[in-house]
Every structure is written in structure tokens, then in C-alpha cells.
Amino acid sequence: MPSGSLADITERLFPEFAPRVPLATIVATVRQCRHELDAAPEPALPELVERLARQRLNEIAEHPPTRD
């Protein structure tokens, strides 16, 4: 999966989550999801990464980490 695809995924997710999740967290989540799906078939990766990242970002947005 070309790195541009991760940027494209991040670009699509940013408007949806930017009000509630910082850009750095969106980028890190997309990268982590890509890493976790490393064994998935190449053609399916963009869609799988985006779906997993969206799910994780929804969880983060609903339950933001507490700051001590």
C-alpha cells in the first residue's frame, strides 16, 4: 500500500474527527491500523485500514483519554 494511500485515508477521516480528535491522533491511528493489518491482501488494505481507523477514532472520540 503506497504511503499516499495512508495520507488519503487520513484526509478523508480528518473532517469527520477533527473537532473531537487531534490530527496527530488521527495520523497515529491510521498508521497503527495499517501496521496491524499488515497480513491482509494488498487490494483490500485501503478499505480495511479506513474501516478499522474509523472504528478506533469513534472510540477515542466517545471516550477521550483523561489527562492526569
QUIKAJO-V874128 format. One record per residue. N is the residue number from 1. PHI is phi in whole degrees, 0 to 359 (none if undefined). D_FIRST is the distance of its C-alpha to the first C-alpha in whole Angstrom. Layout:
BEGIN
N PHI D_FIRST
N PHI D_FIRST
END
This chain:
BEGIN
1 none 0
2 298 4
3 300 6
4 301 8
5 295 7
6 296 8
7 296 11
8 297 11
9 297 12
10 300 14
11 297 16
12 286 16
13 280 18
14 305 20
15 298 23
16 287 23
17 247 23
18 306 24
19 295 28
20 244 28
21 229 25
22 297 24
23 305 21
24 301 21
25 289 21
26 297 18
27 299 16
28 297 16
29 293 16
30 299 13
31 297 12
32 296 14
33 297 13
34 300 9
35 298 11
36 292 13
37 261 11
38 304 10
39 273 12
40 290 11
41 300 10
42 309 6
43 297 8
44 272 10
45 304 7
46 305 7
47 293 11
48 295 12
49 298 10
50 296 13
51 297 15
52 295 16
53 297 15
54 299 18
55 298 20
56 295 20
57 293 21
58 299 24
59 297 25
60 296 25
61 294 27
62 283 29
63 226 30
64 299 30
65 300 30
66 277 34
67 257 35
68 270 38
END
